[in-house]
Amino acid sequence: MAKPQLRRLIIVGGLLLAAITVILVANSGPREPVHAGKKLSVWLGELSAMTFPRECDPDTRPAQAVRAIGTNAIPWLLHELSARRGGALKWRLNQLLGRQTLIKFRFEDSHPPLRRAVMGFAALGPIAEPAIPSLLKLIEEGGPGYTATALAYVGPPAIPALQQCVTNYRSLDGKFAYIPGETIASIFNSIMARRLSNSHAALFLPAVKAWAQSTNRNPALYNSTRMFLQYFDVTNALLPSP
């Protein structure tokens, strides 16, 4: 290899290592809790490997382990949910890292830690009530996505926060308001997983009906709203078309 090429390779490699170090340091979070000799992420990985609604069953051994950790799990779970930040940069760095063979490190895809965090809140349920303000802040700052599902899985203590989300028509991209539609989907899934009851659906119906008529909704996210109304609104015969 010619010296100029080697020099460029060393410079690029050094810059990549520096960027990786900065991101890892910035993303370093609280110490991960341990129960029965297993890290929290291991227990959550076992939950994530299950299918819906079994993954939300509070009687599984992994769910019981998470509840044994209790509120000590919350700081770590919230950090995992915030791991989506910087996802685009990590993806680009992975693309650059894939063009060389010297550095073996790759950033983990953002979806596994997000799903693990959601399963953690599903296992904790109402025990995670102290996390509600932080979850609501994450939704308002960065959009609902996985965080709305985590909030809905907290169960009845999260109802006021969920009602706030369903009526939050603020646009995050200047085009559509995403928070209500994705929150409605999360509420529906929470009811199906028995984290919320069918009777709780009535508390959201007025806001869901208003959202169904809104021009701020993204048509791609409307199916969950229609499904919610079809399940829980006995006057749904005149639903608008998507």
N, C-alpha and C positions, 0 to 999 in steps of 0.2 A: 504494500500500500504506500502510495506517495506521501511525503511528509505533509503537504498542504491538506490532503484528505484526512490523514491521521489527526492533524491539529483540529480540523473542523469537527471530527468525530468526538474528540476529547472535550471540546467546548460545548457541543450539543449535549453530550452525556452529562457534563457538569451542570448545565442549566436544567436538564431534566431532573437530576438528583436534587438540586436545590429546590425546584418547584415541588417535588414530592415531599421533601422534608418540611417545607412551609405548610403544605396542606395537612400533612399528618399531625404536625404540632398544633395547627389551628383547630383541627377536628378532635384533638384529644379530649376526652370527657371524663366523667366520674369513674371511679373504680367499679368494675363489673361485679355484682353480687354473686355469691356462690351458695348453693344448697345441696346437701347430701353429696358433696364432692364434685358436683357439676356446676359449671358456670351457667348463669341465667340464659345466655345465648344458646347453650346446648339444649336446655329445656324448651326454649322457644322454637328451636329448630325442629324438635320432635312434634310440637304443636303445628308448626307450619307445614309439616309433611302430611298432616291429616286433611281430609276433605270436609267441606261444609255440609252439615252443621256440626259434625263431630269435633272439629277444631275448636268449637266454642263450648264444648261440654265441660262443665266445671268439675266433673268427677274423674276425669282422666288423671293419670299420675303426673304428667307434666304440668297441668293446670293447678293441681294441688301443690306442687313444688313452688310454682310462681306465687301462689297465695301465701305460702309459708314465708317467702321472702318479704311479702307485703309491701308497704309503702317505701321500703328501702330500694325497691326496684324502679320507682318512679323517675328519679334523676337520670338513670341510665336509659330508660325507655324514651324519655323526652329527648335525650341527646341522639338516640338512634333515629327518631322521627325527623330531627333537624338535619340528618345526614344527607337529605335530598339537596340541600343547599350546596352549590358548587358542583352539582352533577354534570353540567355541560362541560365545565373545565376538566373534570376528571375523565370524561369521555374523550375529549380532545387529546389529553395527555396519553391515554391508553392507545389512541390511534398512532401517536408519535412513537410510543414505546414499542408498538407492534412492527415498526419499520426497522428495528434494530434487534440484535440478539445479545448485546452485552449486558443490559440491565433486564433482569428477569421479573422485577416487580410489576404488578398490575393492580389498579384500583378495583375493588369489588363493585359489581353492579349495585346501583342504589336500591333496587327493588327488594332483595332479600332482607337487608336490615330494616327497611320500612315495614315489610310484612311481619317480621319478627316482633317489632314494636307493637303493631296492631294486635297480634296474638297475646302479647303481654297484657295489654289493657283489657282484652276479652277475658283473660284468665282472672285478672284482679277484679273486674266489675266495679261495684260500688266502693271497694277498698281504694280505688284510684281517684276518688272524689277530690282530694287535694290538688290533683293535676289539671282540673277543669280550666282554671284561668289560663294556665300555660298552653293548653291545647287550643283554647279559643284564640289566644294571641297568635299561635302558629297558623291557624286557619285564616285569620284576618290579614296577616302579613304575607303569606305565601300561597294562599289558596287551600281548598279543602283536601282533595285527594285522599291519601291514607289517613290523614289526621282526623278528618270528619268521621271516618269509620271507627277510629280509636275512641273518639269522643262518644259516639253512639253506643259503643260497647260498654262504656262505664255504667250505662243503665239509667234508672230514674233520676239519680242526682244530677244528671247532665241535661235533663229536659229543658230547663230555662235557657241554657247555653245553646242547645239545638234549635229552640224557637228563635233565638236571636240570629242564628245562621240562616234559617229558612227565610227570614225577612231581610237579609243583607243583600241588597241589589247592587252593591258597589262592583263596578267592573274592574277586573284585574288586568285586562289587555286592551281596554278601550272599545271593545266590541260587545262582549257578552258578560253577564253576571253569572259566574260559575258556582258560587258558594251555595245558593239555594238548591239547585238541581242535584249537585253531588251530595249535599247533606240529606236530601230526601231519599236518595238511594241508600245512604248509610243507615238512616232510620229504618227503612224497609228491611234491610239485611239484619239489623239488630232485633227487629221484631221476629223475623224468621228464625233467628238464633236464640230467641227467648230471653234476650237481655232486656228488651222492652216488651210490654204486653199488647195485645190487640186493643185493649181499652185505651192505651196511651196514644194510639193512632188518632183518636178523636181530638186530642189536644192540638194536633198539627194540621188537621183538615182545613180550617179556614185559610191558613197560610199556603198550604199546598194548592188549594183551589185558586187562590190569587196568582200563584206562580204559574199555574197551567194557562192562565190568560195573559201572562206577561209577554211583552215583545222583546224583553232583554234576555230571554233564555236561548241557550244554544240548542238547535233542533236535534243535534246528535245526542244530547243528554236528556231528551224528553221522555224516552221510553220508561224510565224509572218512575217518573211522575204519573204517567198514565197507569202503570202497574199499581202504584200506591192507591190511586183513586179507584181503580177497578176492584181492589181487594177490600177497601175500607169505606168507600163512599157509596151509599145505596142510591144516590141520585146521579150516578155517573153516565146515564144514557146519552147525555148531550155534551160529552167531552169534545173539545176542539180537536181537529186533526193535527198531527205533528207537522 
